[in-house]
Amino acid sequence: MPLFLVTRPPGAEHLRNPSGLHGALVDAADGPGAIAAANALAAGLNNPFSGYTATEVAAEAAADFSPALVEGDVLGTSYTGPGRGK
């Protein structure tokens, strides 16, 4: 399955969640599946990735890949590439 980076869209400071989780790296069939997979990783947090975007970063995850949640900002504020809607 493809590998997706789940991040907050640009200018969406209102989507910051109190847990400090602002990104995830997951394998999924598509973008909506990546959002669902990220929310499943944080099962006790009431869907912290709702409204986030998913950007495919690799056509296939490595055989030993493990999904991961990211605390803090995934992308710097000056970054304008994939995952920032540009």
Steps between C-alpha positions, in 0.01 A plus 500: 500500500610861447652703780323821606600800710199640687536871586298809584407705192672840469342767718298249702626592844148431631565129434779478757396237750579516873685168489781662299463245220518692176601237248523133414679275256278208397451250219156497342322444170410869458488840671174449691629160613817667624297745712301207642821307572653800677186542712509127583856537629374763742185309592441663838522858368168546315627520139780758536577491126152595372540777244867423439648426158677183386785518250642188337875502565592156364336254262557217745598479865810299586441144620597589858302829513312582821237778503595796719339799666693826513492740794547864408508649154592265219583771248660838571293811434717599204467160328274524192541155339287186526281492806446876496246505221733661245 
